């Protein structure tokens, strides 16, 4: 998860401590939700707030039981944006309900652990990088042997990569177009 993520929703299966069966029909207001950001004190426990539907708009500490018959014990939980703010490496999300096992979820907030962080700078998206690579490797090109080579997009509708090169083929300017 990238730092600063918003409207984060997770799903949890509540299981009874007595026999590990799924807890259905939990009283939403009795579900305790807490998060702890690395190196910080845990947030105050907050009671779940009932959501109106499985696809309801995100609401901090919102909870909804998905389907007690077909997915017993499965609950949607909406977490506040503050839990995922930049500045720490991880957040632990905790869900408690009387008579059920406590569930903890560790979520990394470290961009260093994101493979794309190693490959790209903050001005490019993974989608754009893949577009440039495909354009350079397998699409139409023109201007080879000149000072202005161009690499087209897959649909051959636009130049994805336009370069200016010197007499030795060294790039002196590159224009990238990753747009749709």
VEXDREN-2710 file (C-alpha; in Angstrom, 1 decimal):
% VEXDREN-2710
k/r/px/py/pz
1/UNK/0.0/0.0/0.0
2/UNK/1.4/3.4/-0.9
3/UNK/1.6/6.0/1.8
4/UNK/-1.2/8.5/1.6
5/UNK/-3.8/6.0/0.3
6/UNK/-7.4/7.1/0.9
7/UNK/-10.7/5.3/1.3
8/UNK/-9.0/2.0/2.2
9/UNK/-11.4/-0.9/2.7
10/UNK/-10.4/-4.4/4.0
11/UNK/-12.3/-7.5/4.6
12/UNK/-12.2/-9.8/7.7
13/UNK/-13.7/-13.1/8.7
14/UNK/-14.7/-13.1/12.3
15/UNK/-14.4/-16.5/13.9
16/UNK/-15.7/-17.6/17.3
17/UNK/-13.0/-18.5/19.8
18/UNK/-15.1/-21.4/21.2
19/UNK/-15.1/-23.5/17.9
20/UNK/-13.6/-21.4/15.1
21/UNK/-16.9/-21.2/13.2
22/UNK/-17.8/-17.9/11.5
23/UNK/-19.5/-15.2/13.5
24/UNK/-22.7/-14.1/11.7
25/UNK/-25.1/-11.3/12.7
26/UNK/-22.4/-9.5/14.7
27/UNK/-23.7/-6.3/16.4
28/UNK/-21.8/-3.8/14.3
29/UNK/-21.6/-1.2/17.1
30/UNK/-19.8/-3.8/19.2
31/UNK/-17.0/-4.4/16.7
32/UNK/-13.9/-2.6/18.0
33/UNK/-11.5/-1.1/15.5
34/UNK/-8.1/0.2/16.2
35/UNK/-4.9/1.0/14.2
36/UNK/-1.3/1.5/15.2
37/UNK/1.2/3.3/13.0
38/UNK/4.8/2.1/13.4
39/UNK/6.6/3.8/16.3
40/UNK/3.4/5.5/17.5
41/UNK/0.7/4.9/20.1
42/UNK/-2.4/3.0/18.9
43/UNK/-5.4/5.0/18.0
44/UNK/-8.3/5.1/20.4
45/UNK/-10.7/2.1/19.9
46/UNK/-13.7/3.1/17.8
47/UNK/-16.9/1.2/17.5
48/UNK/-18.0/0.1/14.0
49/UNK/-20.6/2.2/12.3
50/UNK/-23.1/0.3/10.2
51/UNK/-22.9/0.8/6.5
52/UNK/-26.2/0.5/4.4
53/UNK/-24.8/-1.9/1.8
54/UNK/-21.8/-3.9/0.7
55/UNK/-21.1/-1.2/-2.0
56/UNK/-21.9/1.8/0.1
57/UNK/-19.7/4.9/-0.1
58/UNK/-16.5/4.6/2.0
59/UNK/-17.1/5.8/5.6
60/UNK/-14.4/5.9/8.3
61/UNK/-14.9/2.9/10.6
62/UNK/-17.9/1.7/8.5
63/UNK/-18.7/-2.0/8.8
64/UNK/-21.0/-4.2/6.8
65/UNK/-21.6/-8.0/7.0
66/UNK/-21.3/-9.2/3.4
67/UNK/-23.6/-12.2/3.1
68/UNK/-24.2/-14.4/6.2
69/UNK/-25.6/-17.3/4.1
70/UNK/-23.0/-17.5/1.3
71/UNK/-20.0/-15.9/2.9
72/UNK/-20.6/-16.3/6.6
73/UNK/-18.5/-14.2/9.0
74/UNK/-17.2/-11.9/6.2
75/UNK/-17.3/-8.2/7.1
76/UNK/-16.2/-5.1/5.1
77/UNK/-14.3/-2.5/7.1
78/UNK/-13.5/1.0/6.1
79/UNK/-10.5/2.6/7.7
80/UNK/-9.7/6.3/8.1
81/UNK/-7.2/8.1/5.9
82/UNK/-5.1/9.0/8.9
83/UNK/-4.1/5.4/9.3
84/UNK/-2.3/5.4/6.0
85/UNK/-0.8/8.9/6.0
86/UNK/2.8/9.1/4.9
87/UNK/5.6/9.2/7.4
88/UNK/5.7/5.6/8.8
89/UNK/6.7/2.2/7.4
90/UNK/3.6/0.3/8.4
91/UNK/0.2/0.3/10.0
92/UNK/-1.4/-2.5/12.0
93/UNK/-5.2/-2.7/11.7
94/UNK/-7.0/-4.5/14.6
95/UNK/-10.6/-5.8/14.7
96/UNK/-12.1/-7.1/17.9
97/UNK/-15.4/-8.6/18.7
98/UNK/-16.4/-10.3/22.0
99/UNK/-16.2/-14.1/21.7
100/UNK/-14.2/-14.0/18.5
101/UNK/-10.5/-14.1/17.8
102/UNK/-8.8/-10.7/17.5
103/UNK/-7.6/-10.1/13.9
104/UNK/-4.5/-8.0/13.2
105/UNK/-3.5/-7.0/9.7
106/UNK/-0.1/-5.5/8.9
107/UNK/0.1/-3.2/5.9
108/UNK/3.3/-1.8/4.6
109/UNK/3.3/1.9/3.8
110/UNK/6.8/1.9/2.5
111/UNK/7.3/3.0/-1.1
112/UNK/10.7/1.4/-1.0
113/UNK/9.0/-2.0/-0.9
114/UNK/7.0/-1.2/-4.0
115/UNK/8.8/-2.6/-7.1
116/UNK/7.8/0.3/-9.2
117/UNK/9.6/2.7/-6.8
118/UNK/12.8/1.0/-7.9
119/UNK/12.0/1.3/-11.6
120/UNK/10.4/4.7/-12.0
121/UNK/10.5/8.2/-10.7
122/UNK/7.5/10.0/-9.2
123/UNK/6.5/11.6/-12.5
124/UNK/5.7/8.3/-14.2
125/UNK/3.1/5.6/-13.6
126/UNK/3.6/1.9/-14.1
127/UNK/1.1/2.0/-17.0
128/UNK/3.2/4.7/-18.7
129/UNK/6.4/2.8/-18.2
130/UNK/4.9/-0.3/-19.8
131/UNK/3.6/1.8/-22.7
132/UNK/7.1/3.2/-23.4
133/UNK/8.7/-0.2/-23.2
134/UNK/6.2/-1.8/-25.6
135/UNK/6.6/1.1/-28.0
136/UNK/10.4/0.9/-27.9
137/UNK/10.6/-2.9/-28.1
138/UNK/7.8/-3.9/-30.5
139/UNK/6.0/-1.1/-32.3
140/UNK/6.6/0.9/-35.5
141/UNK/9.6/3.2/-35.5
142/UNK/10.7/5.9/-38.0
143/UNK/13.7/8.2/-38.3
144/UNK/16.3/5.5/-37.8
145/UNK/19.7/6.7/-38.9
146/UNK/18.6/10.3/-38.6
147/UNK/18.9/12.7/-35.7
148/UNK/15.1/12.3/-34.9
149/UNK/14.1/8.7/-34.2
150/UNK/10.4/8.2/-33.2
151/UNK/8.7/5.1/-31.7
152/UNK/4.9/4.8/-32.1
153/UNK/2.2/3.4/-29.9
154/UNK/0.6/0.0/-30.4
155/UNK/-2.3/1.4/-32.4
156/UNK/0.1/3.5/-34.5
157/UNK/-1.8/6.6/-33.6
158/UNK/0.8/8.7/-31.9
159/UNK/4.5/8.9/-31.2
160/UNK/5.2/7.5/-27.7
161/UNK/8.9/8.3/-27.7
162/UNK/10.5/11.1/-29.8
163/UNK/14.3/11.7/-29.6
164/UNK/16.9/14.0/-30.8
165/UNK/20.3/12.4/-31.2
166/UNK/23.7/13.7/-32.2
167/UNK/25.8/12.3/-35.0
168/UNK/27.1/9.5/-32.7
169/UNK/23.6/8.4/-31.7
170/UNK/23.8/10.0/-28.2
171/UNK/20.4/11.2/-27.0
172/UNK/20.3/14.9/-26.5
173/UNK/16.6/15.2/-25.9
174/UNK/13.7/12.8/-25.3
175/UNK/10.0/13.5/-25.3
176/UNK/7.7/10.8/-23.8
177/UNK/3.9/10.6/-24.2
178/UNK/2.2/8.1/-21.9
179/UNK/-1.3/9.4/-22.4
180/UNK/-4.3/7.3/-23.5
END
